[in-house]
């Protein structure tokens, strides 16, 4: 059940699938369960995007094409979250869902993430929109002829919303943001809270692992090794590395909530009010009526990029399909059924 007014879209209501009750089980389910979605069962191609700066950094992405394309549908471009990559469970799930509906899908590794890491000197962050804008501009025209749909998750969702608020990239016709930390300062404080001790320890360890595996100056590596929490990571690495005085300035400048009023394409914003990582206050305090291009979908449950409910596909992907059918046209029936193994669990 949504916490906001009814929308013109026929979204299903969210009810957690047994036994995954509560925010934490919803959040960790995809990590605990065996990966069920296989976008690689569809034709797959590696794509490279050189960044137009002096670094020579190259972002890697994976393009999947459906076996049976369904008409002139937009290209879906998926953007991962913090310490994620093209192989993150949510990226694979959405890709498989859209591929079954006949859509082409490009999963992007942000700068320094996943397969992009060996080819980058710099690192992605929550406000690095210029990289995503550059990728979109470099996609070959035959792939974007019917438009682009941007879908971001967690940190990648903040990047997506900020990018759209700064100015719609050419070809983008719709977007979706799932579990975006639209207020970075509040998210940082929540992550460091006592109830998130184990999450926080794991996330900081993975952030440090990412950075320490890159060819960055030794003084930054020394600072990162001493980091104890996510605020220190942003204060000692992310902010100075990117020209901000402090973590507080980095958070203030790059929080998507500052840009959402300027979004000019239909955008679905999904966030669970019980998300253990990202407070709901910024969502509940935002004036959604000020921008009719935004469609907020704020269920009471679902965790962080969880939304494991009824049906074979994650609830947020079911809602994404409903949204796309309304704003870009019919998506069509699934062209490839899920296997029995994928339907289980």
Secondary structure, DSSP 8 states (H G I E B T S, - for coil): -BSS---SS------B-TT--SHHHHHHHHHHS-----GGGSEEEEEEEE-SSTT--EEEEEEEE-SS--SS--EEEEE--TT--TTSHHHHHHHHHHHHTT--EEEE--TTSGGGGGG-SS---TT-HHHHHHHHHHS-HHHHTT-EEEEEETHHHHHHHHHHHH---TTEEEEEEES--SSHHHHHHHHTSGGGHHHHHHHHHHHHHHHHTS---HHHHHHHHT--SHHHHIIIIIHHHTT-SSHHHHHHHH-GGGTGGG--SEEEEE--TT-SSS-SHHHHHS-GGG-TTEEEE-BS--TTTT--BSSSS-HHHHHHHHHHHHHT----S-SS---HHHH--
